[in-house]
């Protein structure tokens, strides 16, 4: 389908989030619905945010918001103004041990995927900082470098989703996202500027092993990231179909529950071994899945749920 762009209205941009379970945040602000990066593995189209709003998307010209992921972007109209109004009305602020009261931009889209989205993100960050909120940026785009005057703040940490360092593979898996090499360069520019940084090695393709993780970690450790998040590809939803449609045959190897779990544990062990050898196990933060409970001890699994990161705010 041809790309669909437009706007949508949202009354309360700031939403409570369950991502404290992953040590990410207590709140989220999503500046748009949809995402133009078109990452084939993205889990967002399978979430209720997309699945339960089929009619809303159809009225905007999106016939299948799950399989057409990457071909539509609806900016949230007047979001910064509504965010400021919401913060001015808010009398309580929830802060869990794992979420640390942090606001994530974004969980359902990329806050810097193009200049129009970046403008909304910049305004939103300024409003949140004015209210002395802690902010976590998660993006695949280097456009955040244009906002260093705002992001160079102790209450802001900037992370990039960087599941691998293979530019050629990226064009298949993340067809419209900036190349991994450009993301890595952006992180080094951020370090040079003195930004707080983190990296999300997520989601990793099943063919990555210990040798790959050693090479990868060796390239990002000079950034001195405060935390390194990790999880593997989960191809059990509509994203599995999108990956196969894109010619990514490896997706078939992790589409059954058993195959997915076995790969998860294999890669989990591999990245922990690599991190231990390189002396960075203390900053590695695993994002486990409750569906692993049949394949792993409850102690190893549950130790990562609602676990605070080592970041200091």
Secondary structure per residue as TSV (DSSP state, phi and psi in degrees):
chain	resnum	aa	ss	phi	psi
A	1	X	-	360.0	156.6
A	2	X	-	-72.6	150.0
A	3	X	-	-62.5	137.8
A	4	X	E	-110.0	128.7
A	5	X	E	-129.2	151.9
A	6	X	E	177.4	-160.8
A	7	X	E	-131.2	163.0
A	8	X	E	-144.7	159.5
A	9	X	-	-101.3	138.4
A	10	X	-	-135.0	135.9
A	11	X	S	-84.7	-38.7
A	12	X	-	-128.2	91.5
A	13	X	-	-62.4	-34.1
A	14	X	E	-86.3	119.6
A	15	X	E	-124.8	142.5
A	16	X	E	-63.8	147.2
A	17	X	-	-128.9	147.9
A	18	X	S	-90.4	8.7
A	19	X	G	-76.7	1.8
A	20	X	G	-64.0	-21.7
A	21	X	G	-60.6	-27.8
A	22	X	G	-100.6	3.8
A	23	X	T	76.7	20.3
A	24	X	S	-93.3	-46.7
A	25	X	-	-172.0	173.5
A	26	X	S	-113.0	-19.5
A	27	X	E	-135.5	156.6
A	28	X	E	-132.8	150.3
A	29	X	E	-127.4	116.6
A	30	X	-	-104.3	118.7
A	31	X	-	-83.2	-4.2
A	32	X	E	-162.4	166.5
A	33	X	E	-108.6	135.3
A	34	X	E	91.1	172.6
A	35	X	-	-161.1	135.2
A	36	X	T	-88.9	-3.5
A	37	X	T	-66.0	-31.5
A	38	X	-	67.7	32.9
A	39	X	B	-63.1	121.4
A	40	X	T	-66.0	-27.2
A	41	X	T	-88.1	-2.5
A	42	X	-	-59.1	134.6
A	43	X	S	-85.4	-18.1
A	44	X	G	-56.0	-42.4
A	45	X	G	-59.7	-19.9
A	46	X	G	-91.4	-1.6
A	47	X	S	-84.0	159.2
A	48	X	H	-56.8	-29.9
A	49	X	H	-54.9	-34.4
A	50	X	H	-97.7	-47.2
A	51	X	H	-62.5	-35.0
A	52	X	T	-89.0	4.2
A	53	X	T	-122.4	38.0
A	54	X	H	-57.7	-46.3
A	55	X	H	-65.1	-39.4
A	56	X	H	-57.9	-45.4
A	57	X	H	-69.6	-36.6
A	58	X	H	-61.6	-39.4
A	59	X	H	-66.9	-18.1
A	60	X	T	-95.7	1.0
A	61	X	T	97.2	10.8
A	62	X	-	-105.4	108.6
A	63	X	S	-78.1	-37.2
A	64	X	-	-135.5	87.5
A	65	X	T	-63.6	-16.7
A	66	X	T	-83.9	-55.1
A	67	X	T	-77.5	-20.3
A	68	X	T	-92.8	12.8
A	69	X	T	-55.1	131.3
A	70	X	T	104.0	-10.4
A	71	X	S	-113.1	9.4
A	72	X	E	-148.1	150.0
A	73	X	E	-151.3	117.6
A	74	X	E	-113.8	107.1
A	75	X	E	-70.4	145.2
A	76	X	E	-88.1	110.5
A	77	X	T	-60.2	128.6
A	78	X	T	56.3	33.0
A	79	X	H	-60.7	-46.6
A	80	X	H	-57.9	-42.2
A	81	X	H	-63.7	-41.4
A	82	X	H	-71.3	-32.3
A	83	X	H	-64.1	-44.4
A	84	X	H	-63.4	-42.1
A	85	X	H	-61.9	-41.9
A	86	X	H	-65.1	-42.5
A	87	X	H	-65.9	-36.8
A	88	X	H	-66.1	-30.2
A	89	X	H	-83.8	-23.1
A	90	X	-	-72.1	129.0
A	91	X	-	-106.3	-19.9
A	92	X	-	-126.8	151.4
A	93	X	-	-132.8	116.0
A	94	X	-	-77.2	129.7
A	95	X	-	-135.4	106.2
A	96	X	-	-88.9	165.7
A	97	X	T	-62.3	-40.4
A	98	X	T	-84.0	-34.7
A	99	X	T	-83.6	-24.1
A	100	X	T	57.8	20.9
A	101	X	T	72.7	10.8
A	102	X	-	-74.0	145.2
A	103	X	E	-104.7	124.9
A	104	X	E	-97.5	130.1
A	105	X	E	-122.2	105.3
A	106	X	-	-134.6	167.3
A	107	X	S	-103.2	-19.5
A	108	X	S	-121.1	3.8
A	109	X	S	-160.7	178.3
A	110	X	-	-102.7	123.0
A	111	X	T	-71.4	-9.4
A	112	X	T	-131.9	30.9
A	113	X	S	-70.6	-26.2
A	114	X	S	-154.1	176.5
A	115	X	H	-66.3	-34.8
A	116	X	H	-65.5	-44.1
A	117	X	H	-67.2	-41.1
A	118	X	H	-59.8	-35.6
A	119	X	H	-64.1	-42.8
A	120	X	H	-64.9	-41.6
A	121	X	H	-62.7	-45.9
A	122	X	H	-57.7	-47.3
A	123	X	H	-63.3	-39.5
A	124	X	H	-66.5	-41.7
A	125	X	H	-61.9	-43.4
A	126	X	H	-60.7	-40.4
A	127	X	H	-67.2	-42.7
A	128	X	H	-65.0	-40.5
A	129	X	H	-66.3	-35.3
A	130	X	H	-59.9	-32.4
A	131	X	T	-92.2	10.1
A	132	X	T	60.7	41.4
A	133	X	-	-94.8	151.6
A	134	X	-	-85.1	137.8
A	135	X	E	-129.5	135.0
A	136	X	E	-118.2	119.2
A	137	X	E	-95.7	132.4
A	138	X	E	-130.9	116.9
A	139	X	E	-147.3	164.9
A	140	X	S	-111.4	4.5
A	141	X	-	-113.6	139.6
A	142	X	G	-75.3	0.0
A	143	X	G	-59.4	-19.6
A	144	X	G	-63.3	-20.1
A	145	X	G	-62.3	-23.1
A	146	X	G	-73.3	-13.8
A	147	X	G	-109.3	23.0
A	148	X	H	-58.8	-30.0
A	149	X	H	-62.8	-25.0
A	150	X	H	-98.2	-39.8
A	151	X	H	-79.0	-15.6
A	152	X	-	-77.6	71.1
A	153	X	S	-140.0	142.7
A	154	X	T	-60.6	-24.9
A	155	X	T	-90.3	14.3
A	156	X	E	-127.7	129.8
A	157	X	E	-122.0	138.6
A	158	X	E	-115.2	126.8
A	159	X	E	-126.9	150.7
A	160	X	E	-121.0	135.6
A	161	X	E	-75.1	116.0
A	162	X	-	-139.2	76.9
A	163	X	S	-69.7	-18.2
A	164	X	-	-162.1	175.3
A	165	X	-	-119.5	22.5
A	166	X	-	-100.7	105.0
A	167	X	H	-62.0	-37.9
A	168	X	H	-66.6	-44.4
A	169	X	H	-63.7	-36.3
A	170	X	H	-58.6	-38.2
A	171	X	H	-64.9	-21.9
A	172	X	H	-88.5	-42.3
A	173	X	H	-85.9	-42.2
A	174	X	B	-122.4	69.2
A	175	X	T	-57.2	-29.5
A	176	X	T	-117.0	7.3
A	177	X	S	-84.1	154.0
A	178	X	-	-56.8	148.8
A	179	X	-	-63.2	147.8
A	180	X	H	-54.0	-38.0
A	181	X	H	-62.3	-36.1
A	182	X	H	-72.8	-34.4
A	183	X	H	-66.1	-42.3
A	184	X	H	-63.9	-41.0
A	185	X	H	-60.6	-40.5
A	186	X	H	-62.4	-41.4
A	187	X	H	-63.2	-40.3
A	188	X	H	-66.8	-34.5
A	189	X	H	-67.6	-36.7
A	190	X	H	-65.3	-40.2
A	191	X	H	-62.7	-43.7
A	192	X	H	-60.4	-32.4
A	193	X	H	-82.0	-13.5
A	194	X	T	95.2	20.7
A	195	X	-	-72.8	151.5
A	196	X	-	-75.4	131.5
A	197	X	E	-131.4	152.5
A	198	X	E	-146.3	166.9
A	199	X	E	-131.5	139.0
A	200	X	E	-110.9	103.8
A	201	X	E	-83.2	78.0
A	202	X	E	-158.8	136.1
A	203	X	E	-94.6	142.2
A	204	X	E	-83.8	144.0
A	205	X	-	-73.5	150.6
A	206	X	T	-64.1	-19.9
A	207	X	T	-79.3	-4.4
A	208	X	-	-76.7	131.6
A	209	X	-	-124.4	-168.4
A	210	X	H	-57.9	-44.0
A	211	X	H	-58.4	-41.6
A	212	X	H	-65.5	-41.5
A	213	X	H	-66.6	-37.2
A	214	X	H	-61.3	-44.9
A	215	X	H	-64.8	-44.8
A	216	X	H	-61.8	-53.8
A	217	X	H	-60.0	-35.6
A	218	X	H	-60.8	-28.7
A	219	X	H	-86.0	-22.7
A	220	X	H	-102.0	-17.2
A	221	X	G	-62.8	-33.3
A	222	X	G	-61.0	-16.0
A	223	X	G	-71.7	-16.8
A	224	X	-	54.4	53.0
A	225	X	-	-64.9	143.8
A	226	X	S	-72.2	-29.5
A	227	X	-	-153.0	150.5
A	228	X	E	-123.4	112.6
A	229	X	E	-87.6	150.7
A	230	X	E	-147.8	141.1
A	231	X	E	-158.7	155.7
A	232	X	E	-91.4	172.6
A	233	X	-	-64.5	136.4
A	234	X	-	-114.0	105.6
A	235	X	-	-104.9	29.2
A	236	X	S	-90.5	-2.3
A	237	X	S	-112.2	-153.2
A	238	X	H	-64.5	-20.7
A	239	X	H	-66.0	-30.8
A	240	X	H	-61.3	-42.1
A	241	X	H	-65.4	-39.5
A	242	X	H	-65.6	-39.1
A	243	X	H	-65.3	-43.5
A	244	X	H	-64.3	-38.5
A	245	X	H	-64.3	-27.4
A	246	X	T	-86.7	4.3
A	247	X	T	84.5	15.7
A	248	X	-	-91.0	84.8
A	249	X	G	-64.0	-24.0
A	250	X	G	-62.5	-22.2
A	251	X	G	-59.9	-32.1
A	252	X	G	-61.9	-24.8
A	253	X	G	-76.9	-10.3
A	254	X	G	-130.8	22.4
A	255	X	-	-87.4	-23.6
A	256	X	S	-84.5	154.0
A	257	X	H	-59.2	-43.6
A	258	X	H	-65.7	-46.3
A	259	X	H	-63.9	-41.2
A	260	X	H	-60.7	-47.0
A	261	X	H	-63.8	-42.9
A	262	X	H	-63.2	-40.6
A	263	X	H	-67.4	-40.5
A	264	X	H	-56.1	-50.8
A	265	X	H	-67.6	-37.4
A	266	X	H	-62.1	-46.7
A	267	X	H	-72.5	-33.9
A	268	X	H	-58.9	-49.2
A	269	X	H	-61.4	-41.1
A	270	X	H	-65.2	-44.0
A	271	X	H	-73.4	-31.9
A	272	X	H	-67.7	-40.1
A	273	X	H	-64.1	-42.3
A	274	X	H	-64.5	-43.8
A	275	X	H	-64.6	-38.0
A	276	X	H	-64.4	-42.0
A	277	X	H	-64.1	-33.1
A	278	X	H	-94.3	1.0
A	279	X	T	74.5	28.6
A	280	X	-	-125.3	20.2
A	281	X	G	-61.5	-28.5
A	282	X	G	-68.4	-22.2
A	283	X	G	-105.0	1.2
A	284	X	E	-80.5	126.6
A	285	X	E	-122.6	114.1
A	286	X	E	-83.7	138.8
A	287	X	-	-104.1	90.3
A	288	X	-	-80.0	172.7
A	289	X	-	-124.3	131.0
A	290	X	G	-55.6	-25.6
A	291	X	G	-68.5	-5.3
A	292	X	G	-81.2	-3.0
A	293	X	G	-60.4	-20.5
A	294	X	G	-86.1	-6.2
A	295	X	T	-122.2	-1.0
A	296	X	S	-148.2	156.0
A	297	X	-	-65.5	145.2
A	298	X	H	-62.4	-32.3
A	299	X	H	-63.0	-47.5
A	300	X	H	-66.5	-36.5
A	301	X	H	-72.4	-50.8
A	302	X	H	-73.4	-19.1
A	303	X	T	-64.0	-19.7
A	304	X	T	-96.3	-12.9
A	305	X	T	-77.2	131.6
A	306	X	T	56.6	35.7
A	307	X	-	-94.8	125.5
A	308	X	-	-65.6	146.7
A	309	X	-	-74.7	170.3
A	310	X	S	-82.6	0.3
A	311	X	-	-62.3	143.9
A	312	X	-	-112.6	123.1
A	313	X	-	-103.2	360.0
